[in-house]
Every structure is written in C-alpha cells, then in structure tokens.
Amino acid sequence: MASSHLYFVAPFRTLRSSPSLPKSPRFPLHVSRSSHLLTHKTLAFSTVIRGASGSGRSSWRAMAEKGKGKVVVFDSEEDLSVSLAKYTADLADKFSKEKGSFTVVLSGGSLIKSLRKLVETPYVDAVDWSTWHVFWVDERVVPKDHDDSNYKLAFAGFLSKVPIHPGKVYAINDALPAEGAADDYETCLKHLVKSNVISVSAATGVPKFDLMLLGMGPDGHVASLFPGHPLVKEKEKWVTFIKDSPKPPPERITFTFPVINSSANIALVVCGAGKAGPVNAASGNGQNSDPLPVQMVSPEGELVWFLDKDAASKL
Ligand SMILES: O=C1O[C@H](COP(=O)(O)O)[C@@H](O)[C@H](O)[C@H]1O
C-alpha cells in the first residue's frame, strides 16, 4: 500500500482532547493512504511534528504562536485533496445538523481542482447537498460561459457533479458592469442575512460564512485582493470591485477583508513551489513592511492551511 507523510501540524488547542494521538510522535508521521482521510482531530494535533527539514519547525511554531491557524503539509496535492474533501464534508455535516444549512464560499483558480475528491465516492453520495448554499469570494466580470469565469470553472469541476439546488448557487449577475455586479452581490448577501440563510458575526455585524475555501496567488493575493492595492484596506463594503487587477482579467468583484475575516472557518489551500515565498512570509519569516493580502487573513473562527510540501518548502 502506498504511504504518505503528514509532515507536521500546528498549532494546537486540542491535543488533550485527542487521546488517540501519540504523545511522542515519530518524525515524520507516516499515514497510510487508506487511513489518511485526516480527521478534524488530527488537524488539531497539538505538537509540531518535525518535517524533513528541522529548520521548518520554528516557522510553524511562529505561525502557531501568532494565532495564524493550523497547518497541515502533505506529500502531494493528491493527498491534500483527499483531506480537503473530508474536512469540507465534516464541516458541512456539522453546520447542516446544527442549523439546517451550510454556507460555503469558493475561490476560483487551482482550488477547484483540489476539491475534486468531494465529488467522488464516498462524499458524492454521503453528503446532504440539499443544505448547501454556494458563494464566490471573487469573480471575474465576464459572462458565465467565458473561460475566465470562476463560476464556469466551479460548474465544470464541482457544481455539475453534485445535486445542489441551482437556486442556492449564488453566481454574480454577469449582465452588469463591475460596480453594479458588486452592489448586486452585496444586496443579495443582505437578503440572505435577513432571511437567516447566512449567519452574522456578533462582533462585526457582517456575514459570517460557515466555510471559505481560499486559494492564494504566487504574489500572495487572496480573492481579488492584491498586494499594494487600496482595496485591501476596504472596511465598509462587503463586496467591492476592481478594474485594474494586475492578474487578468482586469475587472472583478471581490469580498472584502471584513467579510473574509468574519468567517467561522477558512481553509487556505496552497500548492506549488511558486507559492512558497508568500507562505513563508505568512509564517512570520521575512521582512515585508506592508503585509501581503494572505497575511491579512485572520478569521474570527478557525483557519487551517492545507499545503503541499512544495508550498511549504521555504519554511
Ligand atoms: O485570480 C484568482 O486567483 C486566485 C489564485 O488562483 P490560483 O490558480 O493561483 O490558485 C484565486 O484564489 C482567485 O479566486 C482567482 O480569481
């Protein structure tokens, strides 16, 4: 049976609540392919498990100490996608049981490919898709059938394969220009807050989504919030627009940080050596005076980093 390494995990509020975990883990912890559907408890492993490089240990400790979330590093993107499916399905189950609905926010880009295991056995049949409400953290202002559309990407790789009610899939109005599309999406969120589909943060009064699945660009951008762009400082709007995105296409709408950071759960899913620099910066290493957008992700709830070993290679 093929094996996979779970390199290390940090940080760790609930070690003592996970009695099945070893007190002195071996390095690296080997997890067999058949059993590496990591449970949420495994993610909450309370000890930094040293990876192949001992020097990485302090980086992850720094992330842990700064409350930057739990970190899981996988041998491969394939292993990551297996774990991400279980994590997402578990949260969907939890929220659906608690409140009869599950509000999940998708990114575009590589995230959708990493969600592929969720539309395979066992999840495709076991998940109660009827409770799902699907949103986008950002969208390009293009028609829904355009190759740049995040909706098109998600439909092809995810939504077309599961029975989520089309009325619970909140795509942007692609007939509107950028500003109108952002306003329209924010109005839609306000209606859904009023009708109790979307929860609200008691702390901030802005929408509190159950789960945001965030990707990150090689420049450290998240959603369509780019390094050095004034939109990263937007405090009032829930959804805003950009017409000069440094990554094409230039016109997009995006959730703002107040909404992103009100989330109950955020998974930051990052793969590839090309993204190792911003991951390293987010761990607290390096000296950037202006924080990268990814460094501004700091939810009210739980943050879990899903990294492949290449994305973690500079730690
Ligand atoms: O343009 C975008 O880029 C980011 C990152 O994409 P990736 O392919 O490098 O993972 C994505 O999260 C965002 O939703 C998208 O609009």
The ligand as an SDF file (V2000), in Angstrom:
LIG
                    3D

 16 16  0  0  0  0  0  0  0  0999 V2000
   -7.4520   35.1260   -9.9030 O   0  0  0  0  0  0  0  0  0  0  0  0
   -7.6020   34.3690   -8.9680 C   0  0  0  0  0  0  0  0  0  0  0  0
   -6.5060   33.8330   -8.3680 O   0  0  0  0  0  0  0  0  0  0  0  0
   -6.5510   33.2220   -7.0810 C   0  0  0  0  0  0  0  0  0  0  0  0
   -5.4050   32.2350   -7.0090 C   0  0  0  0  0  0  0  0  0  0  0  0
   -5.5160   31.3270   -8.0790 O   0  0  0  0  0  0  0  0  0  0  0  0
   -4.5750   30.0480   -8.2140 P   0  0  0  0  0  0  0  0  0  0  0  0
   -4.9230   29.4340   -9.5450 O   0  0  0  0  0  0  0  0  0  0  0  0
   -3.1570   30.5410   -8.1660 O   0  0  0  0  0  0  0  0  0  0  0  0
   -4.8940   29.1330   -7.0840 O   0  0  0  0  0  0  0  0  0  0  0  0
   -7.8890   32.5860   -6.7970 C   0  0  0  0  0  0  0  0  0  0  0  0
   -7.9370   32.1550   -5.4600 O   0  0  0  0  0  0  0  0  0  0  0  0
   -8.9870   33.5900   -7.0970 C   0  0  0  0  0  0  0  0  0  0  0  0
  -10.2510   33.0920   -6.7630 O   0  0  0  0  0  0  0  0  0  0  0  0
   -8.9370   33.9000   -8.5660 C   0  0  0  0  0  0  0  0  0  0  0  0
   -9.9500   34.7870   -9.0020 O   0  0  0  0  0  0  0  0  0  0  0  0
  1  2  2  0
  2  3  1  0
  2 15  1  0
  3  4  1  0
  4  5  1  0
  4 11  1  0
  5  6  1  0
  6  7  1  0
  7  8  2  0
  7  9  1  0
  7 10  1  0
 11 12  1  0
 11 13  1  0
 13 14  1  0
 13 15  1  0
 15 16  1  0
M  END
$$$$
